[in-house]
């Protein structure tokens, strides 16, 4: 099976996230036949929900459509490599396959920074297909961040004092955690 068409559906969800000023990440869940049973986009900003990641929204919709939390036989298609929360959610949902577009070298948990989905200590490890329409996903993300982040000049950084957190916030003085 080619994953381009399902990824285009996920990209459409990602574009829709822009209306809520959310990071443009989209996801769809496919059943065994390839039919979409869940779709989602980032809604953290729009709904003020820290768990409002595209993958979690899509997994919730798919579970509701199936009437159960186990999504055995399903494929999660997402425009960006899942973070640890989303990777954990898809493992717990027993998703058979993860297909993602762009790699996330800052938060990725499917091989970039961590590899939660292939951790041999877990009881479920989905197949991973990476890099599907990665250029389109990356371009959408790059455009969003270019419009939302203001660069900080070197002159603005002069005189900025970096203060470490107090020892009390790190643990006790003898190094033991509280």
C-alpha positions as a Markdown table, in Angstrom:
| # | Residue | x | y | z |
|---|---|---|---|---|
| 1 | Unk | 0.0 | 0.0 | 0.0 |
| 2 | Unk | 1.2 | 3.5 | -0.7 |
| 3 | Unk | 0.8 | 5.9 | 2.2 |
| 4 | Unk | 0.7 | 9.1 | 0.1 |
| 5 | Unk | -3.1 | 9.4 | 0.0 |
| 6 | Unk | -3.7 | 8.9 | 3.7 |
| 7 | Unk | -0.9 | 11.3 | 4.4 |
| 8 | Unk | -2.6 | 13.9 | 2.2 |
| 9 | Unk | -5.7 | 13.5 | 4.5 |
| 10 | Unk | -3.5 | 14.1 | 7.5 |
| 11 | Unk | -1.9 | 17.2 | 5.8 |
| 12 | Unk | -5.5 | 18.5 | 5.3 |
| 13 | Unk | -6.1 | 18.1 | 9.0 |
| 14 | Unk | -2.8 | 19.9 | 9.7 |
| 15 | Unk | -3.8 | 22.9 | 7.6 |
| 16 | Unk | -7.1 | 23.1 | 9.4 |
| 17 | Unk | -5.1 | 23.4 | 12.7 |
| 18 | Unk | -3.8 | 26.8 | 11.5 |
| 19 | Unk | -7.3 | 28.3 | 11.9 |
| 20 | Unk | -6.9 | 27.8 | 15.7 |
| 21 | Unk | -3.4 | 29.2 | 15.7 |
| 22 | Unk | -2.2 | 25.6 | 16.5 |
| 23 | Unk | 1.0 | 24.0 | 15.3 |
| 24 | Unk | 0.0 | 22.4 | 11.9 |
| 25 | Unk | 0.0 | 18.7 | 12.7 |
| 26 | Unk | -2.7 | 16.4 | 11.5 |
| 27 | Unk | -3.4 | 12.7 | 11.9 |
| 28 | Unk | -5.8 | 10.0 | 10.6 |
| 29 | Unk | -6.5 | 6.5 | 11.9 |
| 30 | Unk | -7.2 | 3.8 | 9.3 |
| 31 | Unk | -8.9 | 0.5 | 10.0 |
| 32 | Unk | -7.8 | -2.8 | 8.5 |
| 33 | Unk | -9.5 | -2.0 | 5.2 |
| 34 | Unk | -7.9 | 1.4 | 4.9 |
| 35 | Unk | -11.0 | 3.4 | 5.8 |
| 36 | Unk | -10.6 | 6.5 | 8.0 |
| 37 | Unk | -12.2 | 5.9 | 11.4 |
| 38 | Unk | -10.6 | 8.8 | 13.2 |
| 39 | Unk | -9.1 | 12.2 | 12.3 |
| 40 | Unk | -7.5 | 14.9 | 14.4 |
| 41 | Unk | -5.4 | 18.0 | 14.4 |
| 42 | Unk | -3.6 | 19.9 | 17.1 |
| 43 | Unk | -6.1 | 21.7 | 19.3 |
| 44 | Unk | -3.9 | 22.8 | 22.2 |
| 45 | Unk | -4.3 | 26.5 | 21.6 |
| 46 | Unk | -7.8 | 26.4 | 20.3 |
| 47 | Unk | -9.1 | 24.3 | 23.3 |
| 48 | Unk | -6.5 | 25.1 | 25.9 |
| 49 | Unk | -5.8 | 21.4 | 26.3 |
| 50 | Unk | -2.2 | 20.2 | 26.8 |
| 51 | Unk | -3.1 | 16.7 | 25.5 |
| 52 | Unk | -4.7 | 18.2 | 22.3 |
| 53 | Unk | -2.1 | 16.7 | 20.0 |
| 54 | Unk | -3.3 | 15.5 | 16.6 |
| 55 | Unk | -2.5 | 11.9 | 17.4 |
| 56 | Unk | -4.4 | 11.8 | 20.7 |
| 57 | Unk | -7.4 | 13.5 | 19.1 |
| 58 | Unk | -7.4 | 11.0 | 16.2 |
| 59 | Unk | -7.0 | 8.0 | 18.5 |
| 60 | Unk | -9.9 | 9.2 | 20.7 |
| 61 | Unk | -12.1 | 9.6 | 17.6 |
| 62 | Unk | -11.1 | 6.1 | 16.3 |
| 63 | Unk | -11.8 | 4.5 | 19.7 |
| 64 | Unk | -15.2 | 6.2 | 19.8 |
| 65 | Unk | -16.0 | 4.9 | 16.3 |
| 66 | Unk | -15.0 | 1.4 | 17.2 |
| 67 | Unk | -16.6 | 1.5 | 20.7 |
| 68 | Unk | -13.4 | 0.3 | 22.3 |
| 69 | Unk | -9.9 | 1.5 | 23.2 |
| 70 | Unk | -8.0 | -1.3 | 21.5 |
| 71 | Unk | -7.2 | -0.2 | 18.0 |
| 72 | Unk | -5.6 | -3.5 | 16.9 |
| 73 | Unk | -5.3 | -3.7 | 13.1 |
| 74 | Unk | -5.2 | 0.1 | 12.7 |
| 75 | Unk | -2.7 | 2.4 | 11.3 |
| 76 | Unk | -2.0 | 5.9 | 12.6 |
| 77 | Unk | -0.9 | 8.3 | 9.9 |
| 78 | Unk | 0.5 | 11.6 | 11.2 |
| 79 | Unk | 2.4 | 14.5 | 9.6 |
| 80 | Unk | 5.0 | 14.8 | 12.3 |
| 81 | Unk | 6.9 | 12.1 | 14.3 |
| 82 | Unk | 5.0 | 11.6 | 17.5 |
| 83 | Unk | 6.2 | 13.0 | 20.9 |
| 84 | Unk | 6.6 | 10.7 | 23.9 |
| 85 | Unk | 3.0 | 11.3 | 25.0 |
| 86 | Unk | 1.6 | 10.4 | 21.6 |
| 87 | Unk | 4.0 | 7.5 | 21.1 |
| 88 | Unk | 2.9 | 6.1 | 24.4 |
| 89 | Unk | -0.8 | 6.6 | 23.5 |
| 90 | Unk | -0.5 | 4.7 | 20.2 |
| 91 | Unk | 1.4 | 1.9 | 22.0 |
| 92 | Unk | -1.3 | 1.7 | 24.7 |
| 93 | Unk | -4.0 | 1.7 | 22.0 |
| 94 | Unk | -2.3 | -1.3 | 20.3 |
| 95 | Unk | -2.1 | 0.4 | 17.0 |
| 96 | Unk | -0.4 | -1.9 | 14.5 |
| 97 | Unk | 1.4 | 0.6 | 12.4 |
| 98 | Unk | 2.7 | 4.2 | 12.6 |
| 99 | Unk | 3.2 | 6.2 | 9.4 |
| 100 | Unk | 4.7 | 9.7 | 9.8 |
| 101 | Unk | 5.9 | 12.5 | 7.6 |
| 102 | Unk | 8.5 | 14.8 | 9.1 |
| 103 | Unk | 11.1 | 13.8 | 11.6 |
| 104 | Unk | 11.1 | 15.8 | 14.9 |
| 105 | Unk | 14.7 | 16.0 | 16.2 |
| 106 | Unk | 13.6 | 18.0 | 19.2 |
| 107 | Unk | 10.7 | 15.9 | 20.6 |
| 108 | Unk | 10.4 | 12.8 | 18.3 |
| 109 | Unk | 9.8 | 9.5 | 20.1 |
| 110 | Unk | 9.8 | 7.2 | 17.0 |
| 111 | Unk | 13.5 | 7.2 | 16.4 |
| 112 | Unk | 14.8 | 10.8 | 16.4 |
| 113 | Unk | 15.3 | 11.6 | 20.0 |
| 114 | Unk | 13.7 | 8.6 | 21.7 |
| 115 | Unk | 12.3 | 5.4 | 20.3 |
| 116 | Unk | 9.3 | 4.6 | 22.5 |
| 117 | Unk | 7.4 | 2.7 | 19.8 |
| 118 | Unk | 10.2 | 0.2 | 19.3 |
| 119 | Unk | 11.3 | -0.2 | 22.9 |
| 120 | Unk | 11.7 | -4.0 | 23.4 |
| 121 | Unk | 10.7 | -3.6 | 27.1 |
| 122 | Unk | 7.1 | -2.8 | 26.0 |
| 123 | Unk | 4.5 | -5.4 | 25.3 |
| 124 | Unk | 3.5 | -3.8 | 22.0 |
| 125 | Unk | 5.7 | -2.4 | 19.2 |
| 126 | Unk | 4.0 | -1.1 | 16.0 |
| 127 | Unk | 5.6 | -1.2 | 12.6 |
| 128 | Unk | 7.0 | 2.2 | 11.7 |
| 129 | Unk | 7.0 | 3.8 | 8.3 |
| 130 | Unk | 8.9 | 7.2 | 8.3 |
| 131 | Unk | 9.3 | 10.1 | 5.9 |
| 132 | Unk | 6.1 | 9.9 | 3.9 |
| 133 | Unk | 5.6 | 13.2 | 2.2 |
| 134 | Unk | 8.1 | 14.6 | 4.6 |
| 135 | Unk | 8.9 | 17.7 | 2.4 |
| 136 | Unk | 5.2 | 18.8 | 2.5 |
| 137 | Unk | 5.0 | 18.3 | 6.3 |
| 138 | Unk | 8.2 | 20.1 | 6.9 |
| 139 | Unk | 7.3 | 23.0 | 4.6 |
| 140 | Unk | 4.0 | 23.5 | 6.5 |
| 141 | Unk | 5.7 | 23.5 | 9.9 |
| 142 | Unk | 8.6 | 25.7 | 8.7 |
| 143 | Unk | 6.1 | 28.3 | 7.4 |
| 144 | Unk | 4.1 | 28.3 | 10.6 |
| 145 | Unk | 7.2 | 28.8 | 12.8 |
| 146 | Unk | 8.7 | 31.4 | 10.5 |
| 147 | Unk | 5.5 | 33.4 | 10.9 |
| 148 | Unk | 5.2 | 32.9 | 14.7 |
| 149 | Unk | 8.7 | 33.2 | 16.0 |
| 150 | Unk | 10.7 | 36.5 | 16.1 |
| 151 | Unk | 14.4 | 36.0 | 15.9 |
| 152 | Unk | 16.4 | 37.3 | 18.9 |
| 153 | Unk | 19.4 | 39.4 | 17.9 |
| 154 | Unk | 22.8 | 39.1 | 19.6 |
| 155 | Unk | 22.4 | 42.7 | 20.9 |
| 156 | Unk | 19.2 | 41.7 | 22.7 |
| 157 | Unk | 21.1 | 38.9 | 24.4 |
| 158 | Unk | 23.8 | 41.2 | 25.8 |
| 159 | Unk | 23.3 | 41.6 | 29.5 |
| 160 | Unk | 20.9 | 38.7 | 29.9 |
| 161 | Unk | 21.8 | 36.9 | 33.0 |
| 162 | Unk | 21.3 | 33.1 | 33.1 |
| 163 | Unk | 20.3 | 32.1 | 36.6 |
| 164 | Unk | 20.3 | 28.4 | 37.6 |
| 165 | Unk | 17.3 | 27.1 | 39.6 |
| 166 | Unk | 17.7 | 27.1 | 43.3 |
| 167 | Unk | 19.1 | 23.9 | 44.8 |
| 168 | Unk | 15.9 | 23.4 | 46.7 |
| 169 | Unk | 14.1 | 22.8 | 43.4 |
| 170 | Unk | 16.5 | 20.1 | 42.3 |
| 171 | Unk | 16.6 | 18.0 | 45.5 |
| 172 | Unk | 18.2 | 18.1 | 48.9 |
| 173 | Unk | 21.7 | 19.4 | 49.5 |
| 174 | Unk | 23.0 | 15.8 | 49.8 |
| 175 | Unk | 21.7 | 15.1 | 46.3 |
| 176 | Unk | 18.8 | 12.9 | 47.3 |
| 177 | Unk | 15.5 | 13.6 | 45.5 |
| 178 | Unk | 12.6 | 14.8 | 47.7 |
